Amino acid sequence: MKNTTLVYILNITPLFCDDIYEKGYNKLSPERKEKTDKLIKKEDKLLSVGAELLRNYALFQNGINPDKTEFVKNENGKPYIKGNGLYFNISHSGEYVICGVSDKEIGCDIQKITSINEKVIKKCLDQGEIKALEKETDKNKAFTKLWAKKESYVKATGKGIKSGLKDQKGTKACYFYEYSDILGYECSVCGFSKMRVEFLRVNLTDIYCCSQ
């Protein structure tokens, strides 16, 4: 997959069915089960289960057995595969989880389009971005698209959201790849060199069959 990034997309809605959820939950690592058990909201539990299921599927599709893989994190919590040149990144929002896999450092983000408020805009956008947003007809969609780009950038750098979303200019040159084909959502992939990006939709049947 030289110079190629594959972004797998999963709708986790079927996990609302108890039998399907239990089947997925039983495939999780002990660490993920513990994390999922601590979550209160049903939606958060579903996204937690879906995130590891999709990650494992994506890695398996690219020649890596997750059960025989050691995962480590950098000082900001970004996960990596120990001793392997393959990178991955996960994001989830609403009813979707995405997982990007690449031979290059990447950041992926998906955001559900929701109503925005002035406090969030002033906190996350600079003056130029605010002026550009004011010209947009669909401000919610435009803001969400920009938010996803910013999130994908800080995830690609490995610094995470605590590095701030407002001022990212003059940092590291990057390339963005956007995907808007999921109704009500915006996706962004960020990398530090040009690459081919493919967005691939999968379902739980694909994942369960793969892991049997």
Summary of the structure (lengths in Angstrom):
residues: 212
radius of gyration: 17.3
end to end distance: 25.1
largest distance: 52.1
contacts: 645
relative contact order: 0.20
helix: 42%
strand: 25%
